[in-house]
Amino acid sequence: MTEYGAVYKEQIVLDYMGNPLIEALPPILSSGEVVDALSKNEGQHDGERQLDPQYRLHCVQRLFRYFQPLEQHVDIEQRFSRCIRQGYLHRNPLAADYAAALVHGHKAIMSKQGYEALGAFRPTAAGFTIIGLSGVGKTSAVSNILAMYPQVIEHSRYHETPLILKQVVWLKLDCPHDGSVKGLCMSFFEAIDQAVGTNYFEANYSSRNTIDILMIRMAQAARLHCLGVLVIDEIQHLNMAKGGGQEKMLNFFVTLVNTIGVPVVLIGTNRAMSILQSEFRQARRGSGQGDLIWDRMKNDAGWDIFISSMWRNQWTQQPVLLTDVFKKALYDESQGIIDIAIKLYAMVQVRAIALGKETFTPSDFHNVAIERLGLVKPMLDALRSGDRKKIDMYGDIATVSMEDYYSAHSSVLEQKQPIPQKRNEISLSEKAILKLLELGVEPPKAKYLTGKVIAEHQEARDVVDVVRLAYRIFLAVSESGNLSGHDPGDLRDAAGYADMKADGVIDAESW
C-alpha cells in the first residue's frame, strides 16, 4: 500500500485546528468538487468504431469502469468526510491521554482481560449504515469514495514536535460468509498488515486465542494506528453466525465506537435490516448520521443523467442515438439496478459486434434479458410488481456474469472471421506434401520441393498445380546425375534444367 507523507493544511473549522490526524487529511470538498473527483467516464475515443471487432470487444470492457456520481454519492462522501474528522476530535496523538490509552490497552492484553476492560470513551462520531439491494452500487460507491483518501499517512514531525506515526485513515473488510467473529478479527489483522507492513495476522493466528483476546488486540491496533473509519461490507452474512456470534459482533461494533471512537460504517443488503434492528444499541449507533436506505434508481431525471452519460461508451460501427424509447426499455429490463443496466448495455453491444449487425434497437435489451437474465428474472419480476411481500422474498439480487456472455460471442466472432492467408498457405503446403508422399517422394524432398514451388509461384494456389510443378522437378532431378559437385538433389544437376528455367518453372535469379 502506498504511504503518503503528512502535509498539514490550515483548517477552516475551529474544532479541527491543532489535530495532525485531521490536518493531514485531504480538504473538505463542495458538492461540485465531489462530482468532479468521482466521475469516471472515458467514453468512446476517436477512431475506435473503425477498429476490427475483436478490439472493440475489449473496448466494451471500459463500461465497467464507468461511474456517474449522483445525489446519493455526494451524500455518502459528505458523511464519510464528517465521520472521519469527528472521530478524530478526541484522538489527538499529541494529547497526553493518547499515550495513556495505549498503556491501558497493553495492560488489558497482558492480563488477558475482555475487551470490556478497555474503559469508557466519549465518542464524537458513530458512523452510519447503508442498506439496499445488491447491484444498486453501494460497494462501488464506497470504494470510489474511500479512494479519494490516502489509506495510510506517515507522520514524522508535526511542526516542531516529533511525531512518528503511521495513520490508517480507513479499512474496508467483508463480513465473513459464516458470520464468524474470529474470521472478522483475522480479516482486520490481515488488512492492517497489508496497509502498514505489520505482522498482526501471524501473531494472532492461534487456536488458543479466544474471541475476547482477539477483539481487545484488534481494538488496540485500531487505537495505535489511529484508524479513521472501519467499513464492513456484506453485513447480512451475520445471519449465518452461530452460538450468539451475531449479538457478540454487534456488541463489539458498539464497543469500538464507545471505547476507541472509531466510526463504523456497515453496508448490507435488505437482509441485514433485521440484524441491525435486533439490537437497539447498534441501531442507535448505526444511525449516528442517519441510516441510508439505498433503493434502486427511479425513472426520473437521475436516470436520464446516468443513461445519457453512459451512452458515450458505444462501439458499434453505426452510432445509435439515445431516445426516450431506449431509456424506457433499459429501465424496464434493469428495474433501475445500476449493475444490471450497465451489463445489459454492454451485452447488446457485444452481441451486435459479434454478429456483424453493428447496431441495436430497444427490443434488443429485451432479447438479451431473456437470453441472459434468467437467474435474476424472479427478483426483477418482484420489483416490477411493486408488491413489498414479493420483494422481501428476495433480499439479494443475484449477480450477472459477463464472462460467459463474452465467451459465447467471442466464439461466434471467430467463426465469422476469414481465415488468414498465411493459414491457407500452411494448409496448402501440408496437402501438397501428403500428395507427394503418396507419389513416393521422400519426406525431406517433398517438404523442400513444396516450399520452393509455393514461394516462387504465387499463382499456384491449387494443390494440383503445386504437386504437378513439384513432382516435375522431382522427376527431373531423379533422372540426372550429380556431375557438378553440388549437394545431392540440387536442381542444377537435373536433366532439362535449362528447359525448366526457360519455361519459368525455375526462378532464374534464385537458381
C-alpha positions as CSV (number, residue, x, y, z in Angstrom):
1,M,0.0,0.0,0.0
2,T,1.4,3.4,-1.0
3,E,2.1,5.6,2.0
4,Y,1.7,9.4,1.8
5,G,3.8,11.7,3.8
6,A,1.8,14.0,6.0
7,V,1.1,17.5,4.6
8,Y,-0.7,19.6,7.2
9,K,-3.3,22.0,5.9
10,E,-4.8,25.0,7.6
11,Q,-8.3,24.3,8.9
12,I,-11.4,26.5,8.5
13,V,-13.4,24.7,11.2
14,L,-12.1,25.7,14.6
15,D,-12.6,22.2,16.1
16,Y,-10.2,20.7,13.6
17,M,-7.2,23.0,14.3
18,G,-4.2,21.6,16.1
19,N,-5.0,17.9,15.4
20,P,-2.4,16.4,13.0
21,L,-4.7,13.5,12.2
22,I,-7.3,15.9,10.7
23,E,-4.9,18.4,9.3
24,A,-3.2,15.7,7.2
25,L,-6.5,14.7,5.5
26,P,-7.5,15.9,2.0
27,P,-9.5,19.2,2.1
28,I,-13.2,19.2,2.6
29,L,-14.9,19.3,-0.8
30,S,-18.0,21.0,-2.1
31,S,-20.7,19.0,-3.9
32,G,-19.4,20.1,-7.3
33,E,-15.8,19.1,-6.4
34,V,-17.1,15.6,-5.2
35,V,-18.8,15.1,-8.5
36,D,-15.7,16.0,-10.4
37,A,-13.5,13.8,-8.3
38,L,-15.7,10.8,-8.5
39,S,-16.6,10.9,-12.2
40,K,-15.2,8.2,-14.4
41,N,-16.3,8.1,-18.0
42,E,-13.7,7.8,-20.7
43,G,-16.3,7.1,-23.3
44,Q,-15.5,6.0,-26.9
45,H,-12.4,7.5,-28.3
46,D,-12.0,8.8,-31.9
47,G,-11.5,6.1,-34.4
48,E,-12.4,3.2,-32.1
49,R,-15.6,2.4,-34.1
50,Q,-13.5,1.6,-37.1
51,L,-11.3,-1.0,-35.2
52,D,-11.7,-4.7,-36.0
53,P,-14.4,-6.5,-33.9
54,Q,-12.0,-8.3,-31.6
55,Y,-10.5,-5.0,-30.5
56,R,-13.9,-3.4,-30.0
57,L,-15.0,-6.2,-27.7
58,H,-12.1,-5.2,-25.5
59,C,-13.2,-1.6,-25.6
60,V,-16.6,-2.5,-24.3
61,Q,-14.9,-3.6,-21.1
62,R,-14.4,0.2,-20.4
63,L,-18.0,0.3,-19.5
64,F,-17.3,-1.5,-16.2
65,R,-15.1,1.4,-15.1
66,Y,-17.9,3.9,-15.8
67,F,-19.1,5.8,-12.7
68,Q,-21.6,8.7,-12.8
69,P,-21.9,10.4,-9.4
70,L,-25.5,11.1,-8.3
71,E,-27.1,12.7,-5.4
72,Q,-26.6,9.8,-3.0
73,H,-22.9,9.6,-3.9
74,V,-22.4,13.2,-2.8
75,D,-24.4,12.4,0.4
76,I,-22.2,9.4,1.2
77,E,-18.9,11.3,0.6
78,Q,-20.0,14.1,2.9
79,R,-21.0,11.5,5.6
80,F,-17.5,10.0,5.4
81,S,-15.9,13.4,5.5
82,R,-17.8,14.3,8.7
83,C,-17.5,11.0,10.5
84,I,-13.7,10.6,9.9
85,R,-13.0,14.1,11.2
86,Q,-15.4,13.9,14.0
87,G,-14.0,10.6,15.0
88,Y,-10.5,12.1,15.4
89,L,-11.6,15.0,17.6
90,H,-10.8,13.3,20.9
91,R,-8.0,11.1,19.5
92,N,-5.2,13.6,19.1
93,P,-1.9,11.8,19.2
94,L,-0.2,14.8,20.8
95,A,-2.6,14.7,23.8
96,A,-1.5,13.0,27.0
97,D,-4.5,10.7,27.1
98,Y,-3.4,9.1,23.7
99,A,-0.3,7.5,25.3
100,A,-2.3,6.7,28.5
101,A,-4.9,4.9,26.4
102,L,-2.2,2.8,24.7
103,V,-0.7,1.8,28.0
104,H,-4.1,0.9,29.4
105,G,-4.8,-1.3,26.4
106,H,-1.5,-3.0,26.7
107,K,-2.1,-3.8,30.3
108,A,-5.6,-5.3,29.4
109,I,-3.9,-7.5,26.8
110,M,-1.2,-8.7,29.1
111,S,-3.7,-9.5,31.8
112,K,-5.9,-11.3,29.2
113,Q,-9.0,-9.3,30.1
114,G,-12.0,-9.0,27.9
115,Y,-12.5,-6.0,25.6
116,E,-14.9,-4.5,28.1
117,A,-11.8,-3.7,30.1
118,L,-10.8,-1.0,27.6
119,G,-12.8,1.5,29.5
120,A,-15.3,4.2,28.6
121,F,-14.8,6.8,25.9
122,R,-16.8,9.8,24.8
123,P,-17.4,9.1,21.1
124,T,-17.7,12.0,18.8
125,A,-18.8,10.1,15.7
126,A,-20.7,6.9,15.3
127,G,-20.7,6.1,11.6
128,F,-23.8,5.0,9.7
129,T,-25.4,2.2,7.8
130,I,-26.1,1.7,4.1
131,I,-28.8,-0.8,3.2
132,G,-30.0,-1.7,-0.3
133,L,-30.5,-4.2,-3.0
134,S,-27.4,-5.9,-4.5
135,G,-26.3,-4.2,-7.7
136,V,-27.5,-0.7,-6.9
137,G,-23.9,0.5,-6.4
138,K,-23.3,0.6,-2.7
139,T,-19.9,-1.1,-2.7
140,S,-18.6,0.6,-5.8
141,A,-19.7,4.0,-4.4
142,V,-18.0,3.5,-1.1
143,S,-14.8,2.1,-2.7
144,N,-14.6,5.1,-5.0
145,I,-15.2,7.5,-2.1
146,L,-12.6,5.8,0.1
147,A,-10.1,6.0,-2.8
148,M,-10.3,9.8,-2.5
149,Y,-8.5,9.5,0.8
150,P,-4.9,8.1,1.2
151,Q,-5.3,4.9,3.2
152,V,-2.0,5.4,5.1
153,I,-0.4,8.8,6.1
154,E,3.1,8.7,7.5
155,H,3.8,11.3,10.1
156,S,7.4,12.2,11.2
157,R,7.1,15.7,12.6
158,Y,4.2,18.0,13.3
159,H,5.6,21.5,13.0
160,E,8.4,21.4,15.8
161,T,7.1,18.3,17.5
162,P,8.4,14.8,16.6
163,L,5.5,12.5,15.7
164,I,6.4,9.0,14.5
165,L,3.1,7.5,13.4
166,K,1.5,5.7,10.5
167,Q,-2.1,6.8,10.4
168,V,-4.6,4.4,8.8
169,V,-7.4,6.6,7.5
170,W,-9.7,3.7,6.5
171,L,-10.0,-0.1,6.4
172,K,-12.7,-1.9,4.4
173,L,-13.5,-5.5,5.3
174,D,-16.0,-8.0,4.1
175,C,-18.0,-9.8,6.8
176,P,-17.1,-13.5,6.7
177,H,-19.6,-15.7,4.9
178,D,-20.2,-17.7,8.1
179,G,-20.7,-14.5,10.2
180,S,-17.7,-15.6,12.3
181,V,-16.4,-13.0,14.8
182,K,-13.0,-14.6,14.8
183,G,-13.0,-14.5,11.0
184,L,-13.7,-10.8,11.0
185,C,-10.9,-10.2,13.5
186,M,-8.4,-12.1,11.4
187,S,-9.6,-10.2,8.3
188,F,-8.9,-7.0,10.2
189,F,-5.4,-8.0,11.2
190,E,-4.7,-9.0,7.6
191,A,-5.9,-5.7,6.3
192,I,-3.8,-3.7,8.8
193,D,-0.7,-5.8,7.8
194,Q,-1.3,-5.0,4.1
195,A,-1.7,-1.3,4.9
196,V,1.3,-0.7,7.2
197,G,3.5,-3.8,6.9
198,T,2.9,-5.2,10.3
199,N,2.5,-8.9,11.3
200,Y,-0.6,-8.9,13.4
201,F,-2.2,-11.8,11.4
202,E,0.7,-14.1,12.1
203,A,1.0,-13.0,15.7
204,N,-2.7,-13.7,16.4
205,Y,-3.2,-16.8,14.2
206,S,-3.5,-19.3,17.0
207,S,-6.4,-21.5,18.1
208,R,-5.5,-20.6,21.7
209,N,-6.6,-17.0,21.2
210,T,-10.2,-16.5,22.3
211,I,-12.5,-14.1,20.6
212,D,-12.3,-11.7,23.6
213,I,-8.5,-11.7,23.3
214,L,-8.7,-11.1,19.5
215,M,-11.1,-8.3,20.0
216,I,-9.0,-6.4,22.5
217,R,-6.0,-6.8,20.3
218,M,-8.0,-5.5,17.3
219,A,-9.1,-2.5,19.4
220,Q,-5.6,-1.8,20.5
221,A,-4.3,-1.9,16.9
222,A,-7.0,0.4,15.8
223,R,-6.1,2.8,18.5
224,L,-2.3,2.6,17.9
225,H,-2.7,3.3,14.1
226,C,-5.3,6.0,14.6
227,L,-7.9,4.2,12.4
228,G,-10.2,6.8,10.9
229,V,-13.1,4.6,9.9
230,L,-13.8,0.9,9.7
231,V,-16.1,-0.1,6.8
232,I,-17.7,-3.6,7.0
233,D,-19.4,-4.8,3.8
234,E,-21.8,-7.7,3.4
235,I,-23.1,-7.4,6.9
236,Q,-26.1,-9.6,6.0
237,H,-23.7,-12.6,6.5
238,L,-24.2,-12.1,10.2
239,N,-27.4,-14.1,9.6
240,M,-25.2,-17.2,9.4
241,A,-23.5,-16.6,12.7
242,K,-23.9,-19.4,15.3
243,G,-23.8,-19.6,19.0
244,G,-24.6,-15.9,19.7
245,G,-21.9,-14.7,17.3
246,Q,-24.3,-12.2,15.7
247,E,-25.0,-10.4,19.0
248,K,-21.3,-10.6,20.1
249,M,-20.2,-9.0,16.8
250,L,-22.8,-6.2,17.0
251,N,-21.8,-5.5,20.6
252,F,-18.2,-5.3,19.5
253,F,-19.0,-2.7,16.9
254,V,-20.6,-0.6,19.6
255,T,-17.5,-1.2,21.8
256,L,-15.2,0.1,19.0
257,V,-17.2,3.3,19.0
258,N,-17.6,3.7,22.7
259,T,-14.1,2.8,23.8
260,I,-11.9,4.0,20.9
261,G,-14.1,6.4,19.0
262,V,-13.6,4.6,15.6
263,P,-16.7,5.2,13.4
264,V,-18.1,2.0,12.0
265,V,-19.9,2.0,8.7
266,L,-21.9,-1.1,7.9
267,I,-23.0,-2.0,4.4
268,G,-25.5,-4.7,3.6
269,T,-28.5,-5.9,1.5
270,N,-32.1,-5.8,2.7
271,R,-31.5,-9.0,4.6
272,A,-29.3,-7.0,7.0
273,M,-32.2,-4.8,8.2
274,S,-33.5,-7.3,10.7
275,I,-30.0,-7.8,12.1
276,L,-29.4,-4.1,12.7
277,Q,-32.8,-3.6,14.2
278,S,-32.5,-6.6,16.5
279,E,-30.1,-4.8,18.8
280,F,-31.3,-1.3,20.0
281,R,-27.8,-0.1,20.9
282,Q,-26.4,-1.0,17.5
283,A,-29.4,0.5,15.7
284,R,-28.8,3.8,17.7
285,R,-25.0,3.8,17.0
286,G,-25.5,2.9,13.3
287,S,-27.9,5.8,13.0
288,G,-25.3,8.3,14.2
289,Q,-25.5,10.2,10.9
290,G,-28.8,8.6,9.8
291,D,-29.3,5.3,8.1
292,L,-29.2,5.4,4.3
293,I,-31.7,3.1,2.6
294,W,-30.4,2.9,-0.9
295,D,-33.2,2.0,-3.3
296,R,-32.9,1.2,-7.0
297,M,-33.0,4.2,-9.3
298,K,-36.3,5.7,-10.3
299,N,-37.1,6.5,-13.9
300,D,-36.6,10.2,-13.4
301,A,-34.0,13.0,-14.0
302,G,-31.4,11.0,-12.2
303,W,-31.9,8.0,-14.6
304,D,-31.7,10.4,-17.6
305,I,-28.3,11.7,-16.3
306,F,-27.0,8.2,-15.7
307,I,-28.0,6.8,-19.1
308,S,-27.1,9.9,-21.1
309,S,-23.6,9.8,-19.7
310,M,-23.2,6.1,-20.1
311,W,-24.3,6.3,-23.8
312,R,-21.0,7.8,-24.7
313,N,-19.5,4.3,-24.2
314,Q,-20.6,2.9,-27.5
315,W,-18.5,0.9,-30.1
316,T,-20.9,-0.3,-32.8
317,Q,-19.8,0.9,-36.2
318,Q,-23.2,2.6,-36.7
319,P,-23.9,5.2,-33.9
320,V,-27.1,4.6,-32.0
321,L,-28.8,7.8,-30.8
322,L,-30.3,7.8,-27.3
323,T,-34.1,8.2,-27.3
324,D,-36.8,8.1,-24.7
325,V,-37.7,4.6,-26.0
326,F,-34.2,3.4,-25.3
327,K,-34.3,4.9,-21.8
328,K,-37.6,3.2,-21.0
329,A,-36.5,-0.1,-22.5
330,L,-33.3,-0.3,-20.4
331,Y,-35.1,0.8,-17.3
332,D,-37.9,-1.9,-17.8
333,E,-35.3,-4.6,-18.1
334,S,-33.0,-3.5,-15.3
335,Q,-35.6,-2.0,-13.0
336,G,-33.2,0.8,-12.1
337,I,-30.4,-1.5,-10.8
338,I,-27.2,0.1,-12.0
339,D,-25.2,-3.1,-12.2
340,I,-27.7,-4.8,-14.5
341,A,-28.3,-1.7,-16.6
342,I,-24.5,-1.4,-17.3
343,K,-24.2,-5.1,-18.1
344,L,-27.3,-5.1,-20.4
345,Y,-25.9,-2.1,-22.3
346,A,-22.6,-4.0,-22.7
347,M,-24.3,-7.2,-23.8
348,V,-26.3,-5.6,-26.6
349,Q,-23.1,-4.1,-28.0
350,V,-21.1,-7.4,-27.7
351,R,-24.0,-9.1,-29.5
352,A,-24.2,-6.5,-32.2
353,I,-20.5,-6.5,-32.8
354,A,-20.0,-10.3,-32.7
355,L,-23.0,-11.0,-35.1
356,G,-21.9,-8.3,-37.5
357,K,-25.1,-6.3,-37.1
358,E,-23.2,-3.2,-35.9
359,T,-26.3,-1.6,-34.4
360,F,-29.0,-2.4,-31.9
361,T,-32.6,-1.4,-31.1
362,P,-34.7,-1.0,-27.9
363,S,-36.0,-4.6,-28.4
364,D,-32.5,-6.0,-28.2
365,F,-32.4,-5.1,-24.4
366,H,-35.5,-7.4,-24.0
367,N,-34.0,-10.1,-26.1
368,V,-30.7,-10.1,-24.2
369,A,-32.5,-10.0,-20.9
370,I,-34.5,-13.2,-21.9
371,E,-31.2,-14.7,-23.0
372,R,-29.0,-13.9,-20.0
373,L,-31.0,-12.7,-17.0
374,G,-33.0,-15.9,-16.3
375,L,-31.3,-16.2,-12.9
376,V,-32.4,-12.7,-11.7
377,K,-35.8,-12.8,-13.5
378,P,-37.8,-13.7,-10.4
379,M,-36.3,-10.8,-8.5
380,L,-36.9,-8.3,-11.3
381,D,-40.4,-9.5,-11.7
382,A,-41.0,-8.9,-8.0
383,L,-39.6,-5.3,-8.4
384,R,-41.9,-4.7,-11.4
385,S,-44.9,-5.9,-9.4
386,G,-44.2,-3.3,-6.6
387,D,-45.5,-5.9,-4.1
388,R,-43.5,-5.5,-0.9
389,K,-44.0,-9.0,0.2
390,K,-42.7,-10.4,-3.1
391,I,-39.8,-8.0,-3.0
392,D,-38.9,-9.0,0.6
393,M,-38.7,-12.7,-0.5
394,Y,-35.6,-11.7,-2.5
395,G,-33.3,-9.9,-0.1
396,D,-30.5,-10.1,-2.7
397,I,-30.3,-9.8,-6.4
398,A,-28.1,-12.5,-7.9
399,T,-25.0,-11.2,-9.8
400,V,-25.0,-11.3,-13.6
401,S,-21.8,-12.7,-15.1
402,M,-20.4,-11.1,-18.3
403,E,-17.6,-13.7,-18.8
404,D,-19.9,-16.4,-20.2
405,Y,-21.5,-13.9,-22.5
406,Y,-18.2,-12.7,-23.8
407,S,-17.0,-16.3,-24.3
408,A,-20.1,-17.3,-26.3
409,H,-20.0,-14.3,-28.6
410,S,-16.2,-14.4,-29.0
411,S,-16.7,-17.9,-30.4
412,V,-19.3,-16.6,-32.8
413,L,-16.9,-13.8,-33.9
414,E,-14.1,-16.3,-34.5
415,Q,-16.4,-18.4,-36.7
416,K,-17.2,-15.3,-38.8
417,Q,-13.6,-14.2,-39.2
418,P,-12.0,-15.1,-42.6
419,I,-9.0,-17.5,-42.2
420,P,-5.8,-15.5,-42.6
421,Q,-3.8,-16.0,-45.8
422,K,-0.9,-17.5,-44.0
423,R,-3.0,-20.2,-42.6
424,N,-4.3,-21.1,-46.1
425,E,-0.7,-21.4,-47.3
426,I,0.2,-23.8,-44.5
427,S,-2.8,-25.9,-45.3
428,L,-1.9,-25.9,-49.0
429,S,1.7,-26.9,-48.2
430,E,0.5,-29.8,-45.9
431,K,-1.8,-31.1,-48.6
432,A,0.9,-30.9,-51.3
433,I,3.4,-32.7,-49.1
434,L,0.9,-35.5,-48.4
435,K,0.2,-35.9,-52.1
436,L,4.0,-36.1,-52.9
437,L,4.5,-38.7,-50.2
438,E,1.8,-40.8,-51.9
439,L,3.7,-40.5,-55.2
440,G,6.8,-41.9,-53.5
441,V,8.8,-38.7,-52.9
442,E,10.9,-38.9,-49.7
443,P,9.7,-36.6,-46.9
444,P,12.6,-34.2,-46.8
445,K,12.4,-33.7,-50.6
446,A,8.6,-33.4,-50.6
447,K,8.8,-30.7,-48.0
448,Y,11.7,-28.9,-49.8
449,L,10.1,-29.0,-53.3
450,T,6.7,-27.9,-52.0
451,G,8.1,-24.9,-50.2
452,K,10.2,-24.0,-53.2
453,V,7.2,-24.1,-55.6
454,I,4.9,-22.1,-53.3
455,A,7.5,-19.5,-52.7
456,E,8.4,-18.9,-56.3
457,H,5.0,-19.4,-58.0
458,Q,2.4,-17.2,-56.3
459,E,-0.1,-18.2,-59.0
460,A,0.0,-21.8,-57.9
461,R,-2.7,-21.7,-55.2
462,D,-4.3,-25.0,-56.1
463,V,-2.9,-28.2,-54.6
464,V,-2.9,-29.9,-58.0
465,D,-0.8,-27.2,-59.5
466,V,1.7,-27.2,-56.6
467,V,2.0,-31.0,-56.8
468,R,2.4,-31.0,-60.6
469,L,5.2,-28.5,-60.5
470,A,7.0,-30.1,-57.5
471,Y,6.7,-33.6,-59.0
472,R,8.0,-32.4,-62.4
473,I,11.1,-31.0,-60.7
474,F,11.5,-34.2,-58.6
475,L,11.4,-36.4,-61.7
476,A,14.0,-34.2,-63.5
477,V,16.4,-34.4,-60.6
478,S,15.9,-38.1,-60.2
479,E,16.9,-38.8,-63.8
480,S,20.1,-36.8,-63.7
481,G,23.5,-37.5,-62.2
482,N,25.3,-35.2,-59.8
483,L,28.2,-34.1,-62.1
484,S,28.6,-30.6,-60.8
485,G,29.7,-31.3,-57.3
486,H,26.5,-29.7,-55.9
487,D,24.7,-31.3,-53.0
488,P,22.6,-34.3,-53.8
489,G,19.2,-33.3,-55.1
490,D,20.5,-29.9,-56.3
491,L,18.1,-28.9,-59.2
492,R,21.0,-27.6,-61.2
493,D,22.1,-31.2,-61.8
494,A,18.6,-32.1,-63.2
495,A,18.2,-33.2,-66.8
496,G,16.3,-30.5,-68.7
497,Y,17.3,-27.8,-66.2
498,A,17.8,-25.3,-68.9
499,D,14.3,-26.0,-70.4
500,M,12.6,-25.7,-67.0
501,K,14.4,-22.4,-66.4
502,A,13.3,-21.1,-69.8
503,D,9.7,-22.2,-69.1
504,G,9.7,-20.3,-65.8
505,V,9.3,-23.4,-63.7
506,I,12.6,-22.4,-62.0
507,D,13.3,-18.9,-61.0
508,A,16.4,-17.7,-62.9
509,E,17.5,-15.3,-60.2
510,S,17.4,-17.9,-57.4
511,W,18.9,-20.8,-59.5
